[in-house]
Amino acid sequence: MQAERVNVSPTQTVDAKDKNGVNREISVEIPAEEVAREMEIIIQKYQKVARLPGFRTGHVPASVIKQRFKEDLKSDVVEALVPRYFRKETDKQGMIPVSQPRVTDLHIHDGEPLRFKASFEIMPEIVVQGYKELRADHPEIVVKDEEVEDAVNSVREQHATYTSVEGRPLADGDFAQSSMDGKQKDGDDKNQPVHMDEVLIEIAGKNTVPEFTENLRGANAGDEREFEVKYPDDLADKRLAGKTFVYKVKIHAIKQKNLPELNDDFAKELGDFTSLDQVRKQIRENMLAERRHDAEREAKDKLIAELVKRNDFEAPESLIDRQIDLRLERGLRALAAQGMKMEDLKKMDLPRLRAGQRDQAVQDVKSSLLLERIADLEKIEVGEDEVNHEIEALAKQSKQTPEAVRARLTQDGGLDRIRNRIRSEKTLDFLYHQSA
């Protein structure tokens, strides 16, 4: 018998413990006549398919089935009766189990009632307080003219062209079109060498490592330079921080950067624009929209944190574990998408990672349950058009038909997850706008 498949029972003795928390334990006794009736049904099923020496299929006597498959029959009876009665009893008591029950003290003998105990978690009773008094920041969003011009210049830089320069060495402001190899000095065999082709290195550029400028300034096309770079200990890139690399750089050509003129012709090259002022207007609107979104996201995070603070309660461990699993799954998928190899993923300390995700998972579960309760109170619902819109977006993203996406989501329970997510988002929008 697999305990995780067994749910608890009920028509008889029910002993609910820890009524003030989320943990429950019930003692169950199923009448002997019900056990016997289920046993007969299962024996008949065995008789139809059992193949035993000396008997034709479908004609094996019940007494032989009982003797030959005694333990299997008991297990099947348990699997059939326990879940059936468990759900019936929890429904009767108004309990909403959120975990598979852990079954103990199982007693099943011929002619006797089936008895067992089951421990499980239920959804906590949540009385939300103070959510209508929550207040969020609604700051004025401003984009300065100089910020717009910086963005315009950034676009201009992206459309720069490069022309070759001949007859002189590299000077400040030039770009060295190069290939280079780098290897950590005194490193072990685990440190992979660096190799790059067609690299443009700006001499004296604000983002250029000083050693590159110092060693490449004055070089001619065709020259090769070798030098060391000692990276500072506080470098943001931890792969390089505090390490010394030896680089060998081959200069293939000297290039000069040419920026396009900032005029209406340049604006037309960028898309559906007729003037540079239209470009500036679009950039300003995009920056405003992005900042509003960021400000709203930050304000909503603060609202949720305050909501949980005002309405603290015990979150079921099973929901917390499930949320930790989801967070880890998303994180590992992101690492895999960034190129981390499977063997490296397998070497990660998962217990430590799980422990590191726990606090945020607890916060996620509590906020989700609180938002669900507020949605009930405020009668916030999700329409089919909203679900269809989400399905169409997923279909476009995955290059499938909406019908195929809906069928898959229906099968794996994804539609309910989508509805719950949309409902939570609408509830959070409600809290944000009523807090103004």
C-alpha positions, 0 to 999 in steps of 0.5 A: 500500500502506498500511503501517498495514494491513500486518503482518509476515511470516515463514517465512523469515529472522527478525532480532529486534533489541533483545531486551531492550526492547519494539522488534522488527524482523524481516526476512522472505522469502516464497518465490516459489512462494507469491507466484505462487500468491497472485497467481494467486488474485487474478488469478482474482478480477479476471477475474470482475469486470473490465470492459474494452472488447472483452471480456465480463465474466468472460472477460478473459484473465489476460495482459490482467489482469496488464498492465492491473492490474499495480500493483494486483495487487502491492498486493493480494498484499502485503496478503494475504500480509504479515499472514498470515505476520507473525502466524504468525511472531510466534506461533511466536516467542512475541511479542505485538505491541501495535502495527501494524508499520512495513514498509520495504525492500519487494521484490516482483518477478515470479518472485522471493521477496517480501522486507521488514522490519517494525518493531513493539513487543511486550508486555514481559516482566514479572516482578512482584516484591514485590507481596505485601509491599505495605502500605497505610494502613487508617485508622480512619474517624470522623464526629463528632457536630458534623459530623452536625449540620452536615449536618442543618442543611445539609438544613434550609437546602435546605428553607427557604421565603421570605416577602415583607416589606413596609413597610421597606428591606433589612436584614442577614439579608434576601434581595433578590429581584433581577435584575441585569446585569454587564459588565467595566469597560474590557473588550473585545467578547469579554467577554460581559455577565452577566444573571441573573433571580430571584436571591436575594442575602443581605444580609451573608451569609457568601458574599455579595460585600461590595460587594453588601451595602454597596450594597443595604443600605437599598434598597426594593423597586423600587429600582435600584442600580449599583455596581462590584466589584473582584475580588481577584487570587487569586480562585479563579474565574479568569474574575473574578480581578483584574477590575472589573465594573459591576453594575446590580441591580433589587430586585423584592422583599424576602424573609425566610428561614424554616427548618423546625423540626428535629423528627420531622415534618421527618424524615418530609418527607425520606423514609422516616423516622419520627424525626430520629434516623433522619435523623442515623443515615442521614447518619452512615452515608452520611458513613462510607461516603463517607470509607471509599471515599475512604480506600480510593481514596487507599490503592489509588493509593499501592499502585499507585504503589509497585507501579510503583516496585518493578517499573519496565520499558519501556512500549510507546509504542503503548500509551502513545499509546493511553492518551493518546488515551483520556484526551484523549477523556474530557477533551474529552467532559467539556468538551463536556458542560460547554457548551464549543463545538466551535469552542473545542475545535478551537482547543485546543493538542492537542500541548501537551495530549498532552504534558501527559497523557504522564506519567500515561498512562505510569503508567496503562499500567504499572499496568495491565500489572502488575495483569494479570500479578498477576491471572495469577499469582493466577488472578483471573478474571471471571465472566459474572455480573459482566459481565452486571451491568455490561451491565445497569447500562449498559443502564439508564443508556442506556435500552436493552435489555441485549441491544442493549448486549451486541450493540454491545459485542461488535461494537466490542470493548467486552466485552473492555474491560469484562472487563479493567477488572473484572479489574484492579479485582478484582486491586487489591482483592486487593492492598488487602485482603492489605496489611492 
